[in-house]
Amino acid sequence: MPVPASVLVFGRDSQLVSTRRLILEKEGFQVCIASSLEDIQKLPTERTMDVMILCHTLSTEECNEALLLTHNRWPQIQTVALVTGSSSFGPNTADDIIEASEGPAKLIKAIRKYIN
């Protein structure tokens, strides 16, 4: 039986992060959540992370720091940024950028693109 893909959801709104976690777990992903850079640092290094979701509640600085941290720990990790009209993510911030209002189906499709 194949090992499910690991997804890290990083965001400041605990309710949104928890909801995304439940949706992704229902789709068969192994999900870790983080609300701070320290939370990411506490994750075991021997655990592989395939995809990181950067929630729209993060600042550009937090996203950049998270990208540096995760790429140093898991060089193969892919990133998907969820944005809103007021988000300040640049096109080079993540491997994929999705409008948060497009819903979970679009997010799941983006994740699957990087693990299949």
Secondary structure as UniProt FT lines:
FT   STRAND          6..10
FT   HELIX           14..26
FT   TURN            27..28
FT   STRAND          30..34
FT   HELIX           37..42
FT   TURN            45..46
FT   STRAND          51..54
FT   TURN            56..57
FT   HELIX           60..73
FT   TURN            75..76
FT   STRAND          78..83
FT   TURN            85..86
FT   TURN            91..92
FT   STRAND          96..99
FT   HELIX           100..102
FT   HELIX           104..115
//
